[in-house]
Amino acid sequence: MTNTKLIPISQFALKALLYEVSLSPKPGLVDRFDNGAHDDMTFSTFVDSAIALSPFFQAYLEIGFDHADKEPLLLFNRLRNLGKKADQAMFAATDGINTHKGLNFSMALLLGATGCYLAKKKNLLKNLEKFTKEDTIAICDLVKPMTTHLIQADLSHLSSKQELTYGEQLFLSYGIKGPRGEASEGFPTLTKQALPFFRQIVKQTDSETSQHLLLVYLMSIVEDGNLIHRGGIESWKNIQREMKHLFQQQLPPQELLSALSAYNELLIQRHLSPGGSADLLALSFYFAFLERLL
């Protein structure tokens, strides 16, 4: 039976995916204006994917809520097994296109941790308007014991594996751990960088500009496996430098939009897409909704 008290939170997760794809322009990424550096996906593909994943967001929350007193590894395994079914639903909705697989992995863990946390904080569940940044940090910390085994279990035996995923190739080539590494450390990019930045910037400018600035900031700091896979280490580092320079210019909102549009054309020419930053943007939005920042 559906836990109706958790429905608003699962809707925050769905909104986060829709806000991410709707934010426009986004350099190299699919948005309302164009397909960025992608020739196999569109705005509609992302919407279809988000809708297909949305029932699983509620289920992730309920797994966490119902297993709050169980061993973290058991909770992880239940979330991962359901996450595989969610991936299948995503691929069915997109005709085999990978729009949200990495984000689905991270969202499953964070929603499971959210459910687990709220099972122990029932007063907070009754009044979500009291949700604070301390609650965000506590939820992200709950992911750590669920995922301490993950790097060893998933990435330690790759040299003998016949077919490698992009993420596995990046780990073997560069030691980049991707979403697994972020999860196993309690999502430090969210708790220590993205969200502290966003809490400040959203007070200083309008909502849309603050979202664009968060994307620029993320592109300047994130170890983006998508960029590295497509263009190599130097291309990724170059984009980080260019985004830091753009941020430091402190452009007015309209000039910022123009600069992002121009940079989008550049990344399309380079065939580069900062998908790792986009995923962390969506995860940031999820907690921004919980904290009533958006």
N, C-alpha and C positions, 0 to 999 in steps of 0.2 A: 504493500500500500504506500502511495506517495506521501512523503513527509512535507505537508504544505508549508510548514514554517521555513523550509529551506528553499522554496521556489524563488523568492526574490533574489537570493544569492546566486542561484543557477542562472537567473536572468542577467545578473551583472556580468557573468562570464560570457554569455552570448553577446551582450552589448559591447563588451570589450573587443570581441572579434569584429563586430560590425563597425565600431568606431575606428578600429585600426585600418580596415580596408577603405573606409569612407574618407579618412583624412587625405586631403588632396591640396596641392601636389605632394608626392613622395618620391624622391630620387630613386630611380631604378626599380620601383615597386609598383604593383598593381594598385590603382586607385580609381576614383570616379572619372578621371580625365583620360587615362590611357592604361596600357598594360605594362608600362615600364620596360624593363629589359627581358620580359617574358614573352614568348611566342606561343605558349601552350595553355595560358590561363587568362581569365578576364575578371572584371568586377563581379559579374554574375556567378562565375565559378566559385569565388570566395564566399559569396552569399549562400549559394547552394551548400557548400561545405559546412559553413557555420550552422545552418539550419539542421543539417544531418547530424552534427555533433551535439546539438543542444540537449536532446534527451539524456545523453551520456553525462553531461555536466551535472544534472540533477542526481543521476545514479552515483557519480563519484562522491558527491556530498553525502549521500545516504550511506554509502559504504563506510566513509569515515565516521559518521555519526553513530552508526550501529556497531562499529568495531573499535570504539574509542578505548576500551579497556583491554584490547587484544595486543599481541606482540606486533611491533612495527613492521616486521618482515611479512607477517601474515597480511597486514593491511596493504603493504606494497604489492604483494603478489595478486591480491584480489583486484587492486586498481589496474595493474599492468594487464591482467587477463581481460578485464573489461575494456581497457584501452585498445587492445588489439581488435576487438569487435567494433569499437568506434572508428578505428582506422579503416576497416572494411566498409563501414557505412559511408565514410568520407569518400573513399575511392569509388564506391557505387554511385554516389551523387555527382562526382566530377569526371566520370568516365576514365578513371585511372590516374588522374592528375593529383600530385602530392601538394596540396595547398597548406595543410595544417598539421602534418604528422608530428613534427617536433614540438609545436605549440600544444597539441593534444597531450603529448607525454607530460609536459610541464604543468599544464592545466589540471590533468588528472591528479597529480601529486598535490598540488596546491589546494584543489577543491576537496580532496580526501582529507588533507590536513585541516582545512577550514571546518569540515564536518566534525572531525575529531575534537577540535578545539571548542566548538560550540556545544558539543555534547557535555563538556565539562563546565561550560559557561552559559548555563541556560538563561540566566538573567539578561545576558548580552543578546541572546537569540530573540528574546522578547522585545528588546529595544535596540535595534541595530544602529540607531542614530548615535549611540554612545560608543560606537566602534572607533578605536584610536590607532595611531601609528604603533603603539606598543602591542596592540593585538595583531597587527600585520607582522611585526617582527616575531612574535610568539608562534604564529602559524608557519612562517617560513622555517623557523627553528625545528618545528615538528617534522619537517621533511628529512632532516639530517639522519635520525635513527632509522628511517625507512630505507635510506639509500646508501648507507655506509659501505655496503657490499658491492655496490653497482659497478664501480670502475674495475675492480678485480674480477667480478663475475662476467662482465660484458666485454672487457677490452684487453684482458691479459693473455688471451690465446689466439690472437689474430694472425700471427705469422704463419700458422698452419691452416688457416681458413681459406677455402677456395674462392668464394665470392664475397667481396667486402662492400658494405654500404659506403656512402660518401663520408659519413661521420667516422666510420672505422678507418677509412683511408686517411682522413685528416689526423686521427690519433696516431696512426703508424708513422706518417710522414713528419708531423710537426708536434706531436704530443698534445694536440688540442682535444679537450674532453667534451666540449659542446654542452648540450642540455644536461647530460649526465653529471658532468663536473659541477655545473651551476647548482643542480639539485642536491648533490651530495654535500655541498658546502652551505646549504640553507639559503640559496639564491642571494648571494652577497651583492650582485649587481643591482638587484631590486632594493634591498634593505639599506645598503650603504651608499648607493650612488643615484639611481634613477628616481626613487621616491623622495628622498631628501631634496633633490634638485627640483622635482615637480611641485612639492609642497611650497617651496619658496616662489617659484616662477609663476604659479597660478594666482598668487596674490598680487602680482605686479602687472599682469596684462590680461587680455581677454582669453576665453577658453580655447579657441582654435589656435591662436598664436602660441599659447603655452604648450599645446600638444605638438605643434611643429617644432618648437624649441626643444622639447623633450626628445623628439626624433633626432634632431641635429646633435644633441648632447650624446645620445646613445651611439650614434654613428661615429662619434669621436672617441668613444671609450671601449666599445664592445669588441671582444675577440670573435669576429663574425665568420663562422665557418662557411657560410654561403659565399661570401666575398672571396675567401681564400681558395675555396674549391674552384670558383670560376676564373679568378685572376691571379692567384698566387699571393704570397706574403707581401710583396712590394706594393701590389695594387691596393690591398687592404690598408697597409700603413699610409699610403698616399691619400686614400679617402679619409682616414682619421685626421691627417694633417689638414686637409682641405676643410673638413667640418669644424675643426677647432678654429681655423681662420674665419670661417663664416660666422661662428658663434661670437667670436671676439669683436666682430664688426658692430654688433648690437643694432642691427638694421630695424627701421620701423616696419610694422606688420606688412604693408603692401610691398615694400622693397624685399622683405624676407621671402614672400611668396614668389616674386619675380626671380630671385636668386635660386630658389628651390626648383622652379620650373626650368631654368637654364641648366642647372646641375642634373636634372632628370634627363635632359637631352644628351648631356655628356655621358652619363652612365649607360644610357641606351646604346650609344655608339660604342662604348667599351664592353657592352654586354655584361654589366655587373649589377647585382641586386643584393642589397643588405638585408637578407631575410632574417638573419639572427637578431638584428636590431629591431625589425618589425615584430618578431615574436616577443621580445622583451617590452616593446611598446604596448602590446596587447595585455601582457601580464601586469604592467604598471597601471593600465586603465582599470583592470579588475579591482586592484586594491584602492585605486583612486575613487571608484564608485563606493566601495565599502566605507572609506574614510570620508565620503561626501565632499571630495575635492572637485568632482565633476557633477 
